[in-house]
């Protein structure tokens, strides 16, 4: 009987995640990965990929999510010593843009491709960052992070940063100084514009006590 291929052992899942991420980083922007290429680098067989992830798209999301969460934790560590919540907010924006530009394919996989509602990797993928964003915005405006009125601000800020990140990926000639000025204006607008009366969905999400934990929280509150 033939022996099990090296990558089909217990560490096959990790090998696949590592190989997929490495290929996402190395492959020219816009070029799609193939199952054959990922399995060759991971030293495993396609059935191992299907067993752990179901399909290549799910593996790409899982590998990108793992890297994004690790990056999010690094950002938290770098922001922790910053006393000013406004400066922390600016630093988060800069770091978010930098990660998107350094990892355009992974960013696209995470935030610009539709996902099924039952996808186990369909969380908002913010790691610890979203809760910290709530805390920064709350501190800026003298409110607690759990205040429902802060939640719409956080989603609006995230949407603005996502738009800027997506533009910088889609338009390679988008000048760096324009990006920086846009980020300054975006951040300052959220410093100057305070919370308003929270909509029902924000109150519902805060009452659940899981605001920002996953996309399912928004569905629960709707």
Residue pairs with C-beta under 8 A, 6 or more apart in sequence:
5 43
5 44
5 45
5 48
6 43
6 44
7 15
7 16
7 39
7 42
7 43
7 44
7 45
7 48
8 44
8 45
8 47
8 48
12 42
12 44
12 48
12 52
13 52
15 42
15 43
15 44
16 38
16 39
16 42
16 44
16 48
16 49
16 52
16 53
16 59
16 63
17 59
17 62
17 63
17 66
18 42
18 63
19 38
19 39
19 41
19 42
20 33
20 38
20 42
20 59
20 60
20 62
20 63
21 63
21 64
21 66
21 67
21 106
22 41
23 33
23 37
23 38
23 41
24 33
24 60
24 63
24 64
24 103
24 105
24 106
24 109
25 103
25 106
27 33
27 105
29 104
29 105
30 105
33 56
33 60
34 56
35 46
35 49
35 56
36 46
38 49
38 56
38 59
39 45
39 46
39 48
39 49
42 48
42 49
49 56
49 59
52 59
53 59
53 62
57 113
58 119
58 121
60 109
61 109
61 110
61 115
61 119
61 121
62 121
63 106
64 103
64 106
64 107
64 109
64 110
65 110
65 121
65 123
65 125
67 103
67 106
68 99
68 106
68 110
68 125
68 127
69 125
69 127
71 95
71 99
71 127
72 126
72 127
72 128
72 129
73 127
73 128
75 91
75 92
75 95
75 96
75 129
76 128
76 129
76 132
78 91
78 95
79 88
79 91
79 92
79 132
82 88
82 91
85 135
85 136
85 137
85 139
85 140
86 140
86 187
86 191
88 132
88 136
89 133
89 136
89 137
89 140
89 157
89 187
89 190
89 191
90 183
90 184
90 187
92 129
92 132
92 133
92 136
93 161
93 183
93 186
93 187
94 183
96 161
96 165
97 161
97 164
97 165
97 168
97 179
97 183
99 107
100 107
100 165
100 166
100 168
100 169
101 165
101 168
101 169
104 169
107 165
107 169
108 169
110 125
111 125
111 162
111 165
111 166
112 166
115 121
115 122
116 122
117 215
117 219
122 214
122 215
123 213
123 214
123 215
124 130
124 212
124 213
124 214
124 215
126 133
126 158
126 212
130 154
130 158
130 212
131 145
131 212
133 154
133 157
133 158
134 145
134 146
134 150
134 151
134 154
134 211
134 212
135 145
137 143
137 145
137 150
137 153
137 154
137 157
137 190
138 144
138 145
138 147
138 150
140 190
140 191
141 150
141 153
141 194
141 195
143 149
143 150
143 195
144 150
146 206
146 211
147 195
147 198
147 206
148 198
148 202
148 203
148 205
148 206
149 195
149 196
149 197
149 198
149 202
150 195
151 198
151 202
151 205
151 206
151 211
151 212
152 195
152 196
152 198
152 199
152 202
153 190
153 193
153 195
154 212
156 190
157 186
157 190
160 186
161 183
161 186
164 179
164 182
164 183
164 186
167 174
168 174
168 179
198 206
200 221
201 218
201 221
201 222
202 221
204 220
204 221
204 222
205 211
205 217
205 218
205 220
205 221
207 221
208 217
208 220
208 221
210 217
211 217
